[in-house]
Amino acid sequence: MTFRYRDYADGGRTQRLTLDAVEFLRRFVQHVLPRGFVKIRHYGLLANGQRQSRLRLCRRLLLGAAEAAVVQPAQLRCCPGCGGTRLVYRELTRAPGPAASAAQPADSS
């Protein structure tokens, strides 16, 4: 089966493609939605009607929010006992598994 199509990657030129019937049907069925589904291409901010104006507005709002935000450096956490900044939050343990149990010697007590 030979059919024509537009190749938009090649400047919209019309091309011809020959496929056997099984391959043509396979490609065609990939575009058929199951019963009850509705095809939605773009929605929300990217809906085609107001896309450019909404994107301009989003960029303007994001830039304004970024300029208004004041970023403070993080405060160092100090030990309440000695005032040091090197804290141990929790002890790391080896994950259980065959390699972990083989690496540890058996307890002989």
C-alpha positions as CSV (number, residue, x, y, z in Angstrom):
1,M,0.0,0.0,0.0
2,T,1.5,3.4,-1.0
3,F,0.1,6.7,0.4
4,R,1.1,10.3,0.5
5,Y,1.9,12.4,3.5
6,R,3.5,15.8,4.3
7,D,7.0,15.6,5.8
8,Y,7.1,18.7,8.0
9,A,10.7,18.0,9.0
10,D,11.5,18.5,5.3
11,G,9.8,21.8,4.8
12,G,6.3,20.4,4.4
13,R,7.1,18.5,1.2
14,T,4.8,15.8,0.1
15,Q,6.4,12.3,0.3
16,R,5.3,8.8,-0.6
17,L,5.6,5.8,1.7
18,T,5.0,2.2,0.9
19,L,3.9,-0.2,3.7
20,D,2.4,-3.6,3.8
21,A,-1.2,-3.8,5.0
22,V,-0.3,-5.1,8.5
23,E,2.2,-2.3,9.2
24,F,-0.2,0.3,7.9
25,L,-3.0,-0.9,10.2
26,R,-0.6,-1.1,13.2
27,R,0.3,2.5,12.7
28,F,-3.3,3.6,12.1
29,V,-4.6,1.8,15.2
30,Q,-2.0,3.6,17.4
31,H,-4.0,6.8,16.8
32,V,-7.4,5.3,17.9
33,L,-8.4,6.1,21.4
34,P,-10.3,3.6,23.6
35,R,-14.0,4.0,24.0
36,G,-14.8,6.8,26.4
37,F,-11.5,8.7,26.0
38,V,-11.4,12.2,24.6
39,K,-8.3,13.6,22.8
40,I,-6.9,16.6,24.5
41,R,-3.9,18.2,22.8
42,H,-3.2,21.3,25.0
43,Y,-5.1,22.8,27.9
44,G,-4.6,25.3,30.6
45,L,-1.7,27.7,30.1
46,L,-0.7,26.1,26.8
47,A,-4.2,26.2,25.2
48,N,-3.8,27.7,21.7
49,G,-6.2,30.7,22.0
50,Q,-4.2,32.7,24.5
51,R,-0.9,30.9,24.7
52,Q,1.4,33.8,24.0
53,S,-0.2,36.3,26.2
54,R,-0.5,33.8,29.1
55,L,3.2,32.8,28.8
56,R,4.2,36.5,28.8
57,L,2.1,37.0,32.0
58,C,3.6,34.0,33.7
59,R,7.2,35.1,32.9
60,R,6.5,38.6,34.2
61,L,4.9,37.3,37.4
62,L,7.8,34.8,38.0
63,L,10.4,37.5,37.4
64,G,8.6,39.9,39.8
65,A,8.4,37.2,42.5
66,A,12.1,36.3,42.1
67,E,13.2,39.9,42.4
68,A,11.0,40.5,45.5
69,A,12.2,37.4,47.3
70,V,15.0,38.0,49.7
71,V,17.2,34.9,50.3
72,Q,18.8,34.6,53.6
73,P,21.7,32.2,54.2
74,A,21.0,29.1,56.2
75,Q,21.8,29.3,59.9
76,L,24.3,26.8,61.2
77,R,22.9,24.3,63.7
78,C,24.8,24.3,67.0
79,C,25.0,21.7,69.6
80,P,23.2,22.8,72.7
81,G,25.9,21.3,74.9
82,C,29.2,22.5,73.5
83,G,28.1,25.0,70.8
84,G,29.9,23.1,68.1
85,T,28.5,22.9,64.6
86,R,29.3,19.2,63.9
87,L,26.2,17.4,64.9
88,V,25.3,13.7,64.6
89,Y,21.7,13.4,63.7
90,R,21.4,9.6,63.6
91,E,23.8,6.7,63.4
92,L,24.0,5.0,60.0
93,T,23.5,1.3,60.0
94,R,24.2,-1.3,57.4
95,A,21.3,-2.5,55.3
96,P,20.1,-6.0,56.1
97,G,20.9,-8.5,53.3
98,P,23.2,-11.4,52.4
99,A,26.3,-9.2,51.9
100,A,25.7,-7.4,55.2
101,S,25.4,-10.6,57.3
102,A,28.4,-12.2,55.6
103,A,30.6,-9.2,56.3
104,Q,29.8,-9.2,60.0
105,P,31.5,-11.9,62.2
106,A,29.2,-14.3,64.0
107,D,28.6,-13.5,67.7
108,S,30.3,-16.2,69.8
109,S,28.8,-15.3,73.2
